[in-house]
Amino acid sequence: PRLKALKMYESHHQIKSDLLATAGLDFHRESHFGGPYVKLAPNEFSESAILSLLKNGSYEIERGGLRIGPRAELGGLNRWRIGFGSFFSTGLIGSGKRIGKWMHERNLSMPKKLKEAIRKRL
């Protein structure tokens, strides 16, 4: 998760203490597929069993080896890791947008293969 999203959850959680964190997928291209996952273990595979576990906070959110509980309690190394990763990825995305704007203003385009290679890494 982005550090900004975690901080927003924490501030909302102070107001509404029973608020639970969840996760979603910002799916724009095939390379985005693969997480985060909401992991739960229902006793039976039914809508009511799954909804009950979600409402009770009986799940974990996982992506890239990092697990977060429904109350998004993070500390120490995990918090640092998320902060650094968030800073790095938002910086790269912002730089890419500025470069893209600069190129567009000059009627330049990035070779398709290079654009695809960059997107695969982000």
C-alpha positions, -999 to 999 in steps of 0.1 A, spaced: 0 0 0 10 36 -4 20 53 28 -6 80 21 -33 54 21 -21 39 54 -20 73 70 -55 80 58 -68 47 72 -51 56 106 -67 90 108 -102 75 99 -96 47 124 -92 72 152 -127 86 144 -143 52 138 -125 26 158 -143 -4 142 -131 6 107 -113 -23 89 -88 -20 62 -93 -38 29 -75 -39 -4 -83 -34 -41 -66 -39 -74 -60 -9 -97 -60 -30 -128 -50 -10 -159 -29 -35 -177 -21 -72 -175 11 -66 -155 -10 -52 -126 -26 -86 -121 -13 -105 -91 -24 -89 -59 -31 -77 -34 -50 -106 -21 -75 -107 7 -69 -141 23 -96 -157 44 -105 -193 54 -143 -198 55 -157 -230 70 -179 -233 40 -178 -217 6 -209 -195 8 -217 -158 5 -228 -156 41 -196 -173 54 -173 -151 34 -192 -119 44 -192 -129 80 -154 -133 80 -150 -99 63 -173 -82 87 -155 -97 117 -120 -88 104 -110 -125 101 -87 -120 71 -53 -108 60 -42 -86 31 -11 -99 13 11 -87 -15 47 -93 -23 54 -112 9 40 -84 31 10 -92 52 -13 -67 68 -42 -74 91 -76 -57 89 -65 -30 113 -34 -22 92 -11 -23 122 24 -18 109 56 -9 126 93 -10 124 108 -25 92 74 -31 74 64 6 79 98 17 67 96 -7 37 62 6 27 73 42 31 104 37 10 85 18 -17 57 44 -18 82 72 -20 101 55 -48 71 44 -69 53 77 -67 85 95 -76 90 73 -107 54 77 -118 55 115 -113 88 117 -133 73 96 -161 43 119 -163 65 150 -165 86 134 -192 55 123 -211 41 158 -210 75 173 -221 76 149 -250 40 155 -260 46 193 -260 74 187 -285 54 163 -307 77 135 -297 67 99 -289 84 72 -270 90 39 -289 63 14 -280 87 -13 -270 105 11 -245 71 22 -231 61 -15 -226 94 -23 -209 91 6 -185 55 -3 -176 65 -39 -169 89 -26 -142 64 -3 -125 
